[in-house]
């Protein structure tokens, strides 16, 4: 099974009270985990690595074989991908543990994503910091039912039977898109994936559409295919 993952970690005060957010979907877009973890007092960078470790732990419980991981921490992404050396002794053991866990999967990719493309993971990290404890909204690995917040329930009710207008706001890299979508192309999303939207983009778009926490506000999504770079704007109709 392949999992699509978004992670985020942060600390208020750096160091200060910290949280990690982890969002995991399968390759068909079904939510497997949405969780915020309260981490106690630590720095931003330690929180980012802890979020990655939490995601890898959950992925193992979900019996994943392949991972596509998104993080808005350029430092973490470039260190994991070997572009930066780990110079901070406080991060070295976390880096070593992350690399050890990653080697347990048959294939993995860690990609940098802009902050707006990582909004749900960021929100979950902040929810955990606000609560001072873990906030587990969905975790299929333990057999529990999703536990949405009151805001999520309200947003879900508002989104029932909704339709969405999706427009490509940035073209994919040349030759990267099997569906050949381009900036300015538009799609209507309701109960089925529209023709012309490749499965990699559909995973991200449908994840944004079904994210109840975002309510009726415009949303954004980025194609999950490595090297593509296409982005989409999603407006409820």
C-alpha positions in Angstrom: 0.0 0.0 0.0 1.2 3.5 -0.8 0.5 6.4 1.6 0.4 10.1 0.9 1.6 12.0 4.1 1.7 15.6 5.2 3.7 16.5 8.4 4.3 19.7 10.3 5.9 20.5 13.6 6.3 23.8 15.5 7.1 25.4 18.8 5.8 28.5 20.4 8.9 30.3 21.6 11.6 28.1 19.9 12.2 26.4 22.3 8.7 26.4 23.8 5.5 24.3 23.9 5.6 22.2 20.7 3.2 20.1 18.6 3.3 17.8 15.6 0.6 17.4 13.0 0.4 14.2 10.8 -2.1 13.7 8.0 -2.1 10.3 6.1 -4.2 9.3 3.1 -4.0 6.1 1.1 -3.4 6.4 -2.7 -7.1 6.6 -3.3 -7.5 9.6 -1.1 -9.1 7.8 1.9 -8.0 9.3 5.3 -6.0 6.9 7.5 -4.8 9.3 10.1 -5.3 12.9 11.2 -3.6 13.6 14.4 -1.9 16.4 16.4 0.6 15.4 19.0 1.6 17.5 22.0 5.4 17.2 22.4 6.2 19.3 25.4 9.1 21.8 25.2 11.4 21.7 22.3 12.6 23.7 19.2 10.9 24.0 15.8 13.4 21.8 14.1 13.1 19.0 16.7 9.3 19.2 16.4 9.6 18.8 12.6 11.7 15.7 12.9 9.4 14.3 15.6 6.4 14.8 13.3 8.3 12.7 10.7 9.0 10.0 13.2 5.3 10.0 14.3 4.3 9.6 10.6 6.7 6.8 10.0 5.5 5.0 13.1 1.9 5.3 12.0 2.8 4.2 8.4 4.3 1.0 9.8 1.2 0.3 11.8 -0.8 0.7 8.6 1.4 -1.8 6.8 2.5 0.7 4.2 5.1 -0.3 1.6 5.6 3.0 -0.2 5.5 6.6 1.2 5.1 10.0 -0.4 5.9 12.5 2.4 5.3 16.3 2.3 6.8 18.8 4.7 7.1 22.6 4.6 10.4 22.4 6.4 13.1 22.9 3.8 15.8 22.0 6.3 14.3 18.6 7.1 13.6 17.8 3.4 17.1 18.7 2.3 18.7 16.8 5.1 16.7 13.7 4.5 17.4 13.9 0.8 21.1 14.3 1.4 21.4 17.9 0.1 22.3 19.3 3.5 24.5 17.9 6.2 23.1 17.6 9.8 25.3 20.0 11.7 23.1 20.3 14.9 24.0 17.6 17.4 20.4 17.8 18.8 19.1 16.7 15.4 21.6 14.0 14.6 19.9 11.2 16.6 16.5 12.1 15.2 17.9 12.2 11.6 19.6 8.8 12.2 16.3 7.3 13.6 14.3 8.7 10.7 16.7 7.2 8.1 16.6 3.9 9.8 12.8 3.8 9.8 12.6 4.9 6.1 14.8 2.0 5.1 12.1 -0.3 6.4 9.9 0.8 3.4 10.3 -0.5 -0.2 10.1 3.1 -1.6 9.9 6.5 -0.1 10.0 10.1 -1.3 10.2 13.3 0.9 9.1 16.5 -0.9 9.0 20.1 0.1 5.6 21.7 -0.1 4.6 25.4 0.5 3.0 26.2 3.8 -0.4 26.7 2.2 -0.2 23.1 0.9 0.3 21.8 4.3 -2.5 23.6 6.1 -4.2 20.6 7.8 -1.0 19.2 9.3 -0.2 22.8 10.6 -3.7 23.1 12.1 -3.4 19.7 13.9 0.0 20.7 15.4 -1.6 23.9 16.7 -4.6 22.1 18.0 -2.3 19.9 20.1 -0.4 22.9 21.4 -3.7 24.6 22.3 -5.0 21.5 24.1 -1.7 20.6 25.8 -2.4 17.0 24.8 -2.7 14.7 21.7 -5.7 15.4 19.4 -6.6 12.2 17.4 -9.4 12.9 14.9 -9.0 9.9 12.6 -6.9 6.7 13.2 -8.0 3.7 11.3 -5.0 1.6 12.6 -6.6 1.2 16.0 -10.1 0.4 14.7 -11.6 3.6 16.1 -14.1 5.7 14.3 -13.2 9.3 13.3 -13.8 11.8 16.1 -14.4 15.1 14.5 -14.5 18.4 16.5 -17.7 20.5 16.6 -16.2 22.8 14.0 -15.5 19.8 11.7 -19.1 18.5 12.2 -20.5 21.9 11.2 -18.2 22.1 8.2 -19.1 18.6 7.1 -22.8 19.4 7.3 -22.3 22.5 5.2 -20.3 20.6 2.6 -22.8 17.8 2.1 -23.9 17.6 -1.6 -21.5 20.5 -2.5 -19.9 20.9 -5.8 -16.5 22.5 -6.4 -15.0 24.5 -9.2 -11.3 23.5 -9.6 -8.9 25.6 -11.7 -5.3 24.9 -12.5 -3.4 28.0 -11.2 0.1 26.8 -12.2 0.9 24.5 -15.1 2.7 21.2 -14.5 6.4 20.9 -15.5 6.8 20.1 -19.2 6.1 16.4 -19.9 5.2 15.7 -16.2 1.4 15.4 -16.5 -0.1 12.3 -18.1 -3.4 14.1 -18.5 -1.7 17.2 -20.0 -3.6 19.8 -17.9 -2.5 23.4 -18.2 -2.8 26.7 -16.3 -6.3 28.0 -16.7 -8.0 24.6 -17.2 -11.1 24.2 -15.1 -12.8 21.1 -13.7 -16.1 20.5 -11.8 -15.8 18.2 -8.9 -18.8 16.6 -7.2 -19.1 12.8 -6.6 -16.6 11.7 -9.3 -13.1 12.7 -10.4 -13.4 14.9 -13.5 -12.0 13.8 -16.8 -8.6 15.4 -17.6 -7.4 15.5 -14.0 -4.6 13.0 -13.5 -4.8 10.7 -10.5 -1.8 12.4 -8.8 -3.5 15.8 -8.9 -6.8 14.2 -8.0 -5.4 12.8 -4.7 -4.4 16.3 -3.6 -7.5 18.0 -4.9 -10.0 15.5 -3.4 -8.1 15.7 -0.1 -8.7 19.4 0.0 -12.3 19.1 -1.1 -13.1 16.5 1.7 -11.1 18.3 4.4 -14.0 19.2 6.6 -12.0 21.7 8.7 -11.7 24.1 5.8 -15.5 24.6 5.6 -16.7 26.7 2.6 -13.5 28.7 2.1 -11.5 28.6 -1.1 -8.8 26.0 -0.9 -5.5 25.2 -2.7 -3.8 21.9 -3.6 -0.6 20.8 -5.2 -0.1 17.8 -7.4 1.5 14.9 -5.5 3.5 13.6 -8.5 7.2 14.3 -8.0 8.6 16.9 -10.3 5.1 18.1 -11.5 4.6 21.3 -9.5 1.1 21.9 -10.7 -1.2 23.8 -8.3 -5.0 24.1 -8.2 -7.5 26.5 -6.7 -10.7 25.0 -5.3 -13.9 27.1 -4.8 -17.1 25.8 -3.4 -20.1 26.5 -5.7 
